[in-house]
Amino acid sequence: MISIMSGPDQLSLLWAEHLHAPFPPCLRGRDVDGEDMVSLDADIAGCVSAALSGHLDERHHRILSRCLVAVASVLPLLGDDGGAVEYWERVQEMAVLVVRLGGVEIE
């Protein structure tokens, strides 16, 4: 029997995977398209963590909105060195799930 995960379950699973995934070494200390990749990761992680704990506020909404635009612009520019694309696709998927679950509007 095939079961389809609910949004919160899928977000929790992706978050657990993310917590065990190393940040791509090729992106440490690197800007892509003017975005500091470590800061971008930390900002999204903070929003996902807030959503999972039920504390996603307006400030998180603004941060997530900006971050999703940034991820959409940098993702096509990444080489697949060290799993960077897979890592950032997961980050993007988590952010999109938070948007869907929390009603965050993207500017």
C-alpha positions as CSV (number, residue, x, y, z in Angstrom):
1,M,0.0,0.0,0.0
2,I,1.4,3.4,-1.0
3,S,0.9,6.2,1.5
4,I,1.2,9.8,0.7
5,M,2.9,12.0,3.4
6,S,1.1,15.0,4.6
7,G,2.9,18.4,4.2
8,P,4.0,18.5,7.9
9,D,5.3,14.9,7.8
10,Q,7.2,15.6,4.6
11,L,8.6,18.8,6.1
12,S,9.7,16.9,9.2
13,L,11.4,14.2,7.1
14,L,13.2,16.7,4.9
15,W,14.3,18.6,8.0
16,A,15.7,15.5,9.5
17,E,17.6,14.8,6.3
18,H,18.9,18.3,6.2
19,L,20.2,18.2,9.8
20,H,22.4,15.2,8.8
21,A,23.5,16.6,5.5
22,P,26.8,18.5,5.4
23,F,26.8,21.9,3.9
24,P,28.4,21.6,0.4
25,P,32.1,22.4,1.0
26,C,32.4,24.1,-2.4
27,L,29.9,26.8,-1.2
28,R,31.5,27.6,2.2
29,G,32.4,31.3,2.3
30,R,31.1,31.7,-1.3
31,D,28.7,34.2,-2.8
32,V,26.6,33.1,-5.7
33,D,24.8,35.8,-7.6
34,G,25.4,38.2,-4.7
35,E,24.0,35.7,-2.1
36,D,26.1,34.5,0.8
37,M,25.2,30.8,0.7
38,V,25.9,30.1,4.3
39,S,23.6,33.0,5.4
40,L,20.9,32.0,3.0
41,D,21.0,28.4,4.3
42,A,20.8,29.7,7.9
43,D,17.9,32.0,7.2
44,I,15.9,29.3,5.6
45,A,16.8,26.8,8.4
46,G,15.6,29.3,10.9
47,C,12.2,29.7,9.2
48,V,11.8,25.9,8.8
49,S,12.6,25.4,12.5
50,A,10.1,28.1,13.4
51,A,7.4,26.6,11.3
52,L,8.0,23.1,12.8
53,S,7.8,24.5,16.3
54,G,4.6,26.5,15.5
55,H,6.3,29.9,15.9
56,L,6.4,31.3,12.3
57,D,5.7,35.0,12.6
58,E,5.6,37.9,10.2
59,R,9.4,38.4,10.4
60,H,9.9,34.8,9.4
61,H,7.4,35.3,6.5
62,R,9.5,38.3,5.2
63,I,12.7,36.4,5.5
64,L,11.4,33.3,3.8
65,S,9.9,35.3,1.0
66,R,13.2,36.9,0.2
67,C,15.1,33.6,0.6
68,L,12.9,31.8,-1.9
69,V,13.5,34.4,-4.5
70,A,17.2,34.1,-3.8
71,V,17.3,30.3,-4.0
72,A,15.4,30.4,-7.3
73,S,18.1,32.7,-8.8
74,V,21.1,30.8,-7.4
75,L,20.0,27.2,-8.0
76,P,20.5,27.2,-11.7
77,L,24.0,28.7,-11.3
78,L,25.3,25.9,-9.0
79,G,27.6,23.2,-10.3
80,D,27.0,19.8,-8.9
81,D,30.3,19.8,-7.0
82,G,29.9,18.0,-3.7
83,G,26.1,17.5,-3.9
84,A,25.4,21.3,-4.0
85,V,22.4,21.0,-6.3
86,E,20.8,18.2,-4.3
87,Y,21.4,20.1,-1.0
88,W,19.8,23.3,-2.3
89,E,16.9,21.5,-4.0
90,R,16.1,20.0,-0.6
91,V,16.4,23.5,1.1
92,Q,14.1,24.9,-1.6
93,E,11.6,22.1,-1.1
94,M,11.5,22.7,2.6
95,A,10.9,26.4,2.1
96,V,8.1,25.8,-0.4
97,L,6.5,23.4,2.0
98,V,6.6,26.1,4.8
99,V,5.0,28.5,2.3
100,R,2.2,26.0,1.6
101,L,1.7,25.1,5.2
102,G,1.9,28.6,6.6
103,G,0.3,30.7,3.9
104,V,3.4,32.8,3.3
105,E,3.0,35.1,0.3
106,I,6.0,35.4,-2.0
107,E,6.6,38.9,-3.3
